[in-house]
């Protein structure tokens, strides 16, 4: 019998909970109209009809539209290479289209009005919805379930107990099992037990949207008040300023010295294991401080944070090579990027670049060489592993001296917006929890004496989760069966 | 060793798919229960294979990075989670799909729905094992040595997996709304399941993006760089945010939601595979 009843009494949304259900965290809705609409009239009396602009700004249709537009624009932004020089686009797309893309801002999509516009509009949309709905959500969240409201909940089933039995222990036990601790009061001649959960759920979507605004605000703050640049230091070099993207210098507010740079490999010929810069920082009025900066392990001094970003070896003099042809050996000085003729005149070489540690094999110099006509070829000459160097024409080449200094490049940054962004991240968590995992539900059991004994009624509503509600309803009706008349 | 285990897991998922199919065709509760039991067993074996690879990876790492103290050991264990290359991410993805489906769909995971989920997991495992993906355990590059690696990859792939499950459900929805059959749940149930999968996916994708941002902030000094992977994850996020909001708009419920779930899954696929193979960026090692 309970089963048939259950099927009929699915939780219909009743007026008071309609507002609460607010499936549209954004869509304003009249309490009498359960279906969400884009711009229904404001129910509260005394308020004027909202203007079209306000209606549009608070509409969820606008949100859907903007989200789809933003997705499409972002796709375009990943298809067109971003932030390349004009020449690149002209080569890739031809004169006309390349020029158009560059001029229109589509090649710097995420900072162009194409993208910033819809984002701004979305921020406006979110703000409007917050202004529109948050106060009501707060009021609703702080409205406790009263005996009056509980007694007005829709009925989900009933039970009769014969005159001799006292149903209170049965009811109390059943409710304790399902609800924990319900309230119990006497109201209009009947005993009423009531319980609610998920009262703060309406706040969830607003917290989520508030945190999105915080994140966007953090991005803006970073854009306007953040500083970002690069600092390149040779070993033992000391600096008090770094270079902004505009190529102007920005003072650090302290002195920093690169004592040592190291790169470690997982063995010879293997992948890099660690990049590490040992720094000493001198701040006025403070002892010099040692710090180690690694990838994933930045260091912060004063206002700025330093991130290990890149490294290299800088030659400090000409490379000296030993050139061996048969039994005849000779030393040759090879300055960087200058063509040098090897003895015999058959081969010309040029030193292209120096590596402080080539894949764990130690210092190395890359030579470009040409023997006869044709394109120059490249070869790495390893200082500590002469046996690994290929022959260059008829010559066996090894390194006599390879003077270089390590340098390390740091990303230097100060971004006051990060904390806003992180605050947004943190606020998202309770927002998601309330919005997605709290099931608002209100329940009550009333007991009233009848001429033949007692009548118990189960009342309840849950606007959002039909499944959970029905399962609980079944369980409660089953538990309340004890001692009833069949 | 894990390769062999995963081969078995793949076969089990295939068998699960067939069992669910048979259970749906003949409307047999016993076959359905058997399929579910086998699904859980396969997932258990899969979990064991993941842990075995983790163990192996950790012991290889101990060889070149000796550690001392329990905090050093713990850090190394966290860093060596088998989530650091394409192969390992596929294996975890294939694990997460049945995990999400079994945990969040529970009794609804039956018949064709069960078949779709099991076959999706099976296909991904097959691709990882037979698609020529490099399955060697490699030492970690400096950029990946972070406690954020574990949480970032786990949240992202749980999100992807939930979206995959939602995609399978959406396909069935589209089929069911055209030509209804009794062996599929009614469209209202399927719609509810799409929504549920989307919520879980959206939650995890959001967490994945957040943890990625915090990690990027500490690794590169920038929480958002508009790198193609980041941008595509945001595109995916936009699509699913659209889905969640579109449910509240008149005229968007039903088939349009299912199509959005399909579109969103397309974005997931591109975020995962397309970006790695077609575009270059900071995530190019994945």
Interface residues (C-beta under 8 A of the other chain):
Chain A: X23 X24 X26 X27 X35 X36 X37 X38 X60 X61 X63 X64 X67 X68 X70 X71 X74 X75 X77 X78 X82 X110 X219 X228 X266 X267 X270 X271 X272 X273 X274 X275 X294 X295 X296 X297 X298 X305 X307 X309 X411 X412 X413 X418 X421 X422 X425 X428 X432 X436 X467
Chain B: X64 X65 X138 X139 X141 X142 X143 X145 X146 X192 X199 X203 X206 X210 X213 X214 X217 X218 X219 X220 X221 X222 X223 X224 X226 X228 X231 X232 X234 X235 X238 X239 X241 X242 X245 X246 X247 X248 X249 X250 X252 X267 X275 X279
